[in-house]
Amino acid sequence: MTEQKLITPRKLSGFMELMPNKQIIFDNMVSKIKEVYAKHAFMPLDTPVLELSEILLAKSGGEIDKEVYRFNKGDTDICMRYDLTVPLARFVAMNSEVLSFPFKRYQVGKVYRGERAQKGRFREFVQCDADIIGQDTLPISADAECLIMVGQIFEALNLPALNRISNRNILFGYCEALGYGEKTKPILTILDKIGKIGEENARAELALLEVSDEDIDKLLKLTSLKGSFPYVLSAIENLTDNPLFVKGVTELKAVYAIMKAYGVDEDKICLDISIIRGQDYYTGTIFEAILPAHPEFGTVCGGGRYDNLAGYYTQKKLPGVGLSIGLTRLFDLLSQNGMLEDVPVTNITLQIIPLGDTLLNCVALQSFFQKEIVCDVNNEERSFKAKMKDAGKKQIPYVLIVGENEVASQTYALKNMATGEQFNLSKEDCLKKILEK
C-alpha cells in the first residue's frame, strides 16, 4: 500500500485565526459594541457575503477593482463584499417602500479585500458598522447620535479614545471662497496627506496647482486648528461668509450643542479641521477616533455624513450618516501590545467530575447548573488525579466532585480551584457559592 503524502496544514496570509480563548475576548468585544448600538435603537442587519458584481461595482462603473474578489459561477458574475456600506445601499433601495425612516441599522460582519497582506492590513476582517438613513432629509441630530455612540463604544471596551470631529463643508467652502472651486478636491487630497508628506512637500504640491503662497498659508493655518469646540468655532466662524462654509459651521455648532446636552465628556472630543477623510461621498460631518496613548495605531473608528446612499440603485434621495470600526485590525493591535483583557483559557465556570457509576447523576446536575452558568462534565476514562490536573491547567474556577456517597446524601464536594477551599453543599447552595461576587 502506498503511504499517503500528508499535506502541510496552513492558511492563507491576511486571514486572522484565533485560539478559542482569544476568540472569547473578540466575541466579548463584539457583544459590547452591539449592546451600544442596540441601546440607541439600531436594528440588526446581516447582508450576504456575495453580491452581484453589477451591484457591488456600480460606483466604479462596473470596472474590476483590484482589491475585490470576483469570480463567475455559471453565468453569474459575483463579488465578495469589500465593505458593509454598498450592501446596505442595495438593501435600502430594494426595501425603501416597507422600511420606516429614519432607518437605523447596525451590522457586524466579515468583508474581503484582495490586497497585499501586511502588518495591520488583512484580506478578511470584521467591520462593526452603524448607519442612520433618512428619506429626502436627515436631521443633524443623527450625526450627533453617531458621535455619542463612538464615545460609549470605547468606554465599554475600556479604551480611552479621542474622537476628532470636523465638517467637510468647512474646507470645501473655504476653497470656494478663495476662488479654487474646481481645484478643491485635489487641494484637499494634498492637505489630507500632510502628516505623511510633511508641510514643505504639501506647499510644493499646492504650488503646482497654482495656489498662491498667501492662500497656502491660509489653508495650512486653517487645517492646523484643533482643540475644544468653543475655541475652534470662535477662531473660524468669521473667516468667510461663503454659504457652504457657513453651513459647515452651523452644523458643527448644532452637533456640539446636542453632544453637550447629552453629557458627552468634552475631554474625549475635539474639533480638528485637519480631519478630511478622502472618500468623496462624505458631504458634512466627518470624524476619526484615535487612542491618544497609542497614536501609532492610527484611526480606530471613522465615519461621517453622506448625501445620497443609494444613488446608483434608486432615484430616491437617501441621505445617511454612519460609523465603522475595523475590529480585526484593532484587536490585532491590542493583542500585539499586550492590551487585551486577561485571557481566559476556557469559558467553563464549573466542571463536574464523576466518581464511580454516577455519570447519569452528573448529567442531571449539569442540566441544573447550565441554567445559570457554563458547566461541563469530564466523563473521560482517566484517573481522578488526571482530571483535577486538567481542570487546573484549563483554569476552571470550580470543580464539583460527584461520587456515589454524594449522590446518596445530595451534598457535593465543591472545590474553589483558585483558593483550594472545599465545601460540602447541596446543588442549590453550590450554585449560590459560585455566583457570589
C-alpha positions as CSV (number, residue, x, y, z in Angstrom):
1,M,0.0,0.0,0.0
2,T,1.3,3.4,-1.0
3,E,1.7,5.7,2.0
4,Q,-0.4,8.8,1.6
5,K,1.6,12.0,1.4
6,L,0.5,14.4,4.1
7,I,-0.5,18.0,3.2
8,T,1.1,20.6,5.4
9,P,-1.7,22.4,7.2
10,R,-1.5,26.2,6.6
11,K,-3.8,29.1,6.0
12,L,-3.9,32.0,3.5
13,S,-2.0,35.1,4.6
14,G,-4.1,38.0,5.7
15,F,-6.7,35.9,7.4
16,M,-6.9,36.1,11.2
17,E,-7.5,32.9,13.1
18,L,-7.7,33.0,16.9
19,M,-7.2,30.4,19.5
20,P,-10.6,29.7,21.3
21,N,-9.5,31.7,24.5
22,K,-8.8,34.8,22.4
23,Q,-11.9,34.3,20.3
24,I,-13.8,34.6,23.6
25,I,-12.3,38.1,24.1
26,F,-13.0,39.0,20.5
27,D,-16.7,37.9,20.8
28,N,-17.0,39.8,24.0
29,M,-15.8,43.0,22.3
30,V,-18.4,42.4,19.5
31,S,-21.1,41.9,22.2
32,K,-20.2,45.2,23.9
33,I,-20.3,47.1,20.5
34,K,-23.6,45.5,19.6
35,E,-25.0,46.5,23.0
36,V,-24.2,50.2,22.5
37,Y,-25.9,50.1,19.0
38,A,-29.0,48.3,20.3
39,K,-29.3,50.7,23.2
40,H,-29.6,53.5,20.7
41,A,-32.5,51.6,18.9
42,F,-30.4,50.4,16.0
43,M,-31.8,47.2,14.4
44,P,-29.5,44.3,13.3
45,L,-29.0,43.5,9.6
46,D,-27.0,40.7,8.0
47,T,-26.5,41.0,4.3
48,P,-24.9,38.3,2.1
49,V,-21.2,38.0,1.7
50,L,-21.6,37.5,-2.0
51,E,-23.2,40.2,-4.2
52,L,-23.8,40.5,-7.9
53,S,-20.8,42.3,-9.4
54,E,-23.1,44.8,-11.2
55,I,-24.3,45.9,-7.8
56,L,-21.1,45.9,-5.9
57,L,-19.0,47.6,-8.6
58,A,-21.6,50.2,-9.5
59,K,-19.5,53.0,-8.0
60,S,-16.6,52.1,-10.3
61,G,-18.8,51.9,-13.4
62,G,-18.5,48.1,-13.5
63,E,-14.7,48.1,-13.7
64,I,-12.9,45.4,-11.8
65,D,-11.4,46.9,-8.6
66,K,-8.0,45.3,-8.0
67,E,-9.0,44.7,-4.3
68,V,-12.3,42.9,-5.0
69,Y,-12.5,39.1,-5.0
70,R,-14.5,38.4,-8.2
71,F,-15.5,35.2,-9.9
72,N,-18.1,33.5,-12.1
73,K,-20.4,30.7,-11.2
74,G,-22.1,29.6,-14.3
75,D,-23.4,32.7,-16.0
76,T,-23.5,34.7,-12.7
77,D,-20.8,37.4,-12.1
78,I,-20.2,37.5,-8.4
79,C,-18.1,39.6,-6.0
80,M,-17.4,39.2,-2.3
81,R,-18.3,42.3,-0.4
82,Y,-15.4,44.6,0.4
83,D,-17.4,46.7,2.9
84,L,-20.8,46.8,4.5
85,T,-22.0,50.1,3.1
86,V,-22.7,49.1,-0.5
87,P,-24.8,46.1,0.6
88,L,-26.6,48.5,2.9
89,A,-27.3,50.8,-0.1
90,R,-28.6,47.9,-2.1
91,F,-30.8,46.7,0.8
92,V,-32.3,50.1,1.5
93,A,-33.0,50.7,-2.2
94,M,-34.7,47.3,-2.5
95,N,-36.8,47.8,0.6
96,S,-37.5,51.5,0.8
97,E,-41.2,51.0,0.4
98,V,-41.5,48.9,3.5
99,L,-38.8,50.4,5.7
100,S,-39.6,53.1,8.3
101,F,-37.3,56.2,8.1
102,P,-35.0,57.2,9.6
103,F,-33.8,53.6,9.3
104,K,-31.2,52.8,11.9
105,R,-29.2,49.6,11.3
106,Y,-26.1,48.0,12.7
107,Q,-24.1,45.2,11.1
108,V,-21.1,43.2,12.3
109,G,-19.7,41.0,9.6
110,K,-16.6,39.9,7.6
111,V,-15.5,41.8,4.5
112,Y,-12.9,40.8,2.0
113,R,-10.2,42.8,0.1
114,G,-7.6,41.1,-2.1
115,E,-4.8,43.5,-1.2
116,R,-1.3,42.6,-0.3
117,A,-1.3,41.2,3.2
118,Q,1.0,43.2,5.6
119,K,1.2,44.4,9.2
120,G,-2.2,45.9,10.2
121,R,-3.9,45.0,6.9
122,F,-6.0,42.0,6.4
123,R,-7.7,40.3,3.4
124,E,-10.6,39.2,5.6
125,F,-11.7,41.4,8.6
126,V,-14.6,42.1,10.7
127,Q,-16.3,45.5,10.5
128,C,-18.7,46.9,13.1
129,D,-20.9,49.4,11.3
130,A,-23.9,51.5,12.3
131,D,-25.8,53.9,10.0
132,I,-28.9,56.1,10.1
133,I,-30.6,56.5,6.7
134,G,-33.2,59.2,6.0
135,Q,-35.6,59.7,3.2
136,D,-35.2,63.1,1.5
137,T,-33.8,64.6,4.6
138,L,-32.0,63.6,7.8
139,P,-31.7,65.8,10.9
140,I,-28.3,66.8,12.2
141,S,-29.2,65.0,15.5
142,A,-28.4,61.8,13.6
143,D,-24.8,62.9,13.2
144,A,-24.6,63.7,16.9
145,E,-26.0,60.3,17.9
146,C,-23.3,58.5,15.9
147,L,-20.6,60.7,17.6
148,I,-22.2,59.9,21.0
149,M,-22.0,56.2,20.3
150,V,-18.3,56.3,19.4
151,G,-17.6,57.5,22.9
152,Q,-19.8,54.9,24.5
153,I,-18.3,52.1,22.5
154,F,-14.7,52.8,23.5
155,E,-15.8,53.4,27.1
156,A,-17.4,49.9,27.0
157,L,-14.2,48.5,25.6
158,N,-12.2,50.3,28.3
159,L,-10.1,52.0,25.7
160,P,-9.5,55.8,26.3
161,A,-10.3,57.3,22.9
162,L,-10.4,60.8,21.5
163,N,-12.9,61.5,18.7
164,R,-11.6,64.1,16.3
165,I,-14.5,65.8,14.5
166,S,-14.9,68.2,11.6
167,N,-17.2,69.1,8.7
168,R,-16.3,68.7,5.0
169,N,-18.2,71.9,4.2
170,I,-15.6,74.0,6.1
171,L,-12.7,73.3,3.7
172,F,-14.9,73.0,0.6
173,G,-16.5,76.3,1.4
174,Y,-13.2,78.0,2.2
175,C,-11.5,76.8,-1.0
176,E,-14.6,78.1,-2.9
177,A,-14.3,81.4,-1.2
178,L,-10.6,81.7,-2.2
179,G,-11.6,81.0,-5.8
180,Y,-10.4,77.4,-6.1
181,G,-13.8,75.8,-6.6
182,E,-12.7,73.4,-9.4
183,K,-9.4,72.6,-7.7
184,T,-10.9,71.8,-4.3
185,K,-10.7,68.0,-4.4
186,P,-7.0,67.9,-5.4
187,I,-6.3,70.6,-2.8
188,L,-8.0,68.6,-0.1
189,T,-6.2,65.4,-1.2
190,I,-2.9,67.2,-0.6
191,L,-4.0,68.7,2.7
192,D,-5.2,65.2,3.8
193,K,-1.7,63.7,3.5
194,I,0.3,66.4,5.2
195,G,1.0,64.0,8.1
196,K,2.7,61.7,5.6
197,I,4.5,64.0,3.3
198,G,5.2,67.0,5.6
199,E,4.3,70.6,5.3
200,E,7.2,71.5,2.9
201,N,6.1,68.9,0.3
202,A,2.5,69.9,0.7
203,R,3.4,73.5,-0.1
204,A,5.2,72.4,-3.2
205,E,2.3,70.3,-4.4
206,L,-0.2,73.1,-3.7
207,A,2.1,75.5,-5.7
208,L,1.9,73.1,-8.6
209,L,-1.9,73.5,-8.5
210,E,-1.2,77.3,-8.8
211,V,-2.4,78.0,-5.3
212,S,-0.8,81.3,-4.3
213,D,1.7,81.5,-1.4
214,E,-0.8,83.7,0.6
215,D,-3.6,81.2,0.1
216,I,-1.4,78.3,1.0
217,D,-0.6,80.0,4.3
218,K,-4.3,80.5,4.9
219,L,-5.2,76.9,4.1
220,L,-2.4,75.5,6.3
221,K,-3.4,77.8,9.2
222,L,-7.0,76.6,8.9
223,T,-6.1,72.9,8.8
224,S,-3.8,73.3,11.8
225,L,-6.7,74.4,14.1
226,K,-7.7,71.8,16.7
227,G,-9.0,71.9,20.2
228,S,-12.2,72.4,22.1
229,F,-15.3,73.2,20.1
230,P,-15.8,76.7,21.6
231,Y,-12.1,77.6,20.9
232,V,-12.0,76.4,17.2
233,L,-15.5,77.7,16.4
234,S,-14.6,81.1,17.6
235,A,-11.5,81.0,15.5
236,I,-13.2,80.1,12.2
237,E,-16.8,81.4,12.3
238,N,-16.0,84.8,10.8
239,L,-13.4,83.7,8.2
240,T,-15.8,84.0,5.3
241,D,-19.5,84.3,4.5
242,N,-19.3,81.6,1.9
243,P,-22.7,79.7,2.2
244,L,-21.1,76.3,2.2
245,F,-18.6,77.3,4.9
246,V,-21.4,78.9,7.0
247,K,-23.4,75.7,6.6
248,G,-20.4,73.7,8.0
249,V,-20.0,76.0,11.0
250,T,-23.8,75.9,11.7
251,E,-23.8,72.1,11.6
252,L,-20.8,71.8,13.9
253,K,-22.5,74.2,16.4
254,A,-25.7,72.1,16.3
255,V,-23.8,68.8,16.7
256,Y,-21.8,70.2,19.6
257,A,-25.0,71.5,21.3
258,I,-26.6,68.1,21.2
259,M,-23.5,66.3,22.4
260,K,-23.2,68.7,25.3
261,A,-26.9,68.3,26.2
262,Y,-26.3,64.5,26.2
263,G,-23.4,64.9,28.7
264,V,-20.6,63.8,26.5
265,D,-17.2,64.1,28.2
266,E,-15.6,67.1,26.4
267,D,-12.1,65.8,27.1
268,K,-12.9,62.9,24.8
269,I,-13.9,65.0,21.7
270,C,-12.1,67.7,19.8
271,L,-12.8,69.9,16.8
272,D,-10.0,69.2,14.3
273,I,-10.1,70.9,10.9
274,S,-7.3,68.7,9.6
275,I,-9.7,65.7,9.5
276,I,-10.7,65.5,5.9
277,R,-11.3,61.7,5.1
278,G,-10.5,61.1,1.5
279,Q,-13.7,59.4,0.4
280,D,-15.6,61.7,-2.0
281,Y,-19.0,60.6,-0.7
282,Y,-18.7,62.4,2.6
283,T,-20.6,65.7,2.5
284,G,-20.9,67.0,6.0
285,T,-19.9,65.8,9.5
286,I,-16.7,63.7,9.5
287,F,-14.9,62.1,12.4
288,E,-11.9,59.8,13.2
289,A,-11.3,58.3,16.7
290,I,-7.8,57.6,17.9
291,L,-6.2,56.2,21.1
292,P,-4.1,59.1,22.3
293,A,-1.8,56.8,24.3
294,H,-1.1,54.9,21.1
295,P,-1.0,57.3,18.1
296,E,0.8,54.7,16.1
297,F,-2.4,52.8,15.9
298,G,-3.9,55.4,13.7
299,T,-7.6,55.7,13.3
300,V,-9.6,53.1,15.2
301,C,-13.0,54.3,14.2
302,G,-14.3,56.6,11.5
303,G,-17.3,57.8,9.6
304,G,-19.4,60.8,8.6
305,R,-22.4,62.2,6.7
306,Y,-23.2,61.4,3.1
307,D,-25.9,62.9,1.0
308,N,-27.1,60.1,-1.2
309,L,-26.5,56.5,-0.1
310,A,-28.2,54.6,-2.9
311,G,-28.0,56.9,-5.9
312,Y,-26.8,54.0,-8.2
313,Y,-29.9,51.9,-7.4
314,T,-32.8,54.3,-6.9
315,Q,-33.8,57.9,-7.8
316,K,-35.0,58.4,-4.2
317,K,-32.7,60.6,-2.1
318,L,-31.5,58.7,0.9
319,P,-29.0,60.7,3.0
320,G,-27.2,59.0,5.8
321,V,-24.6,59.1,8.5
322,G,-22.6,56.3,9.9
323,L,-19.6,54.9,11.7
324,S,-17.3,51.9,11.2
325,I,-14.8,50.1,13.4
326,G,-12.3,47.7,11.8
327,L,-12.4,45.3,14.7
328,T,-10.0,42.7,13.4
329,R,-7.2,45.3,12.9
330,L,-8.0,46.9,16.3
331,F,-7.9,43.5,18.1
332,D,-4.6,42.6,16.4
333,L,-3.1,45.9,17.6
334,L,-4.3,45.4,21.1
335,S,-3.0,41.8,21.2
336,Q,0.4,42.7,19.9
337,N,0.7,45.5,22.5
338,G,-0.5,43.3,25.5
339,M,-3.6,45.4,25.8
340,L,-6.2,42.7,25.8
341,E,-8.1,41.9,29.0
342,D,-6.9,38.9,30.9
343,V,-7.1,36.0,28.5
344,P,-9.1,33.1,29.9
345,V,-8.0,29.6,28.9
346,T,-11.6,28.4,29.0
347,N,-15.2,29.8,29.3
348,I,-16.1,27.0,31.7
349,T,-17.2,28.1,35.2
350,L,-17.8,24.7,36.7
351,Q,-16.6,21.2,35.8
352,I,-18.3,18.1,37.2
353,I,-16.1,15.1,37.8
354,P,-17.9,11.8,38.2
355,L,-16.5,9.1,40.5
356,G,-17.8,5.6,40.1
357,D,-21.1,4.9,38.3
358,T,-22.5,8.4,38.6
359,L,-22.4,9.7,35.0
360,L,-26.2,10.0,34.7
361,N,-26.4,11.8,38.0
362,C,-23.7,14.2,36.8
363,V,-25.6,14.9,33.6
364,A,-28.7,15.7,35.6
365,L,-26.6,18.1,37.7
366,Q,-25.1,19.6,34.5
367,S,-28.7,20.4,33.4
368,F,-29.4,22.2,36.7
369,F,-26.2,24.3,36.6
370,Q,-26.4,25.2,32.9
371,K,-29.5,27.3,33.6
372,E,-27.1,29.8,35.2
373,I,-23.5,29.1,34.3
374,V,-21.3,27.4,31.8
375,C,-20.9,23.8,33.1
376,D,-19.1,20.8,31.7
377,V,-18.9,17.1,32.7
378,N,-15.5,15.4,32.4
379,N,-16.5,11.9,31.5
380,E,-13.2,10.8,30.1
381,E,-11.7,7.4,31.0
382,R,-8.9,8.9,33.1
383,S,-7.9,8.9,36.7
384,F,-9.4,11.4,39.2
385,K,-5.9,13.0,39.7
386,A,-5.5,13.5,35.9
387,K,-9.0,15.1,35.7
388,M,-8.2,17.5,38.5
389,K,-4.9,18.4,36.9
390,D,-6.6,19.1,33.6
391,A,-9.2,21.3,35.4
392,G,-6.3,23.3,36.9
393,K,-4.5,23.6,33.6
394,K,-7.6,25.0,32.0
395,Q,-8.0,27.5,34.9
396,I,-11.6,26.3,35.6
397,P,-12.7,28.2,38.7
398,Y,-14.8,25.4,40.3
399,V,-14.9,21.7,40.3
400,L,-17.8,19.6,41.6
401,I,-16.8,16.0,42.8
402,V,-19.7,13.6,42.5
403,G,-19.3,10.1,43.9
404,E,-21.9,7.6,45.0
405,N,-21.9,8.9,48.6
406,E,-22.6,12.4,47.3
407,V,-25.4,11.2,45.2
408,A,-26.9,9.4,48.2
409,S,-26.6,12.4,50.5
410,Q,-27.4,15.0,47.8
411,T,-24.5,17.1,49.0
412,Y,-21.5,17.6,46.8
413,A,-17.8,18.5,47.2
414,L,-17.4,21.9,45.6
415,K,-13.7,23.0,45.2
416,N,-12.6,26.5,44.6
417,M,-9.6,25.9,42.3
418,A,-8.0,29.3,42.9
419,T,-8.1,29.2,46.8
420,G,-8.1,25.4,47.4
421,E,-11.2,25.7,49.6
422,Q,-13.7,22.9,49.5
423,F,-17.3,22.9,50.6
424,N,-19.9,20.2,51.0
425,L,-23.2,21.7,49.9
426,S,-26.5,21.0,48.2
427,K,-26.6,21.7,44.5
428,E,-28.6,24.9,45.2
429,D,-26.0,26.2,47.7
430,C,-23.2,25.2,45.3
431,L,-24.7,27.5,42.7
432,K,-25.1,30.3,45.3
433,K,-21.4,29.9,46.3
434,I,-20.3,30.0,42.6
435,L,-22.4,33.1,41.9
436,E,-21.0,35.0,44.9
437,K,-19.1,38.1,44.0
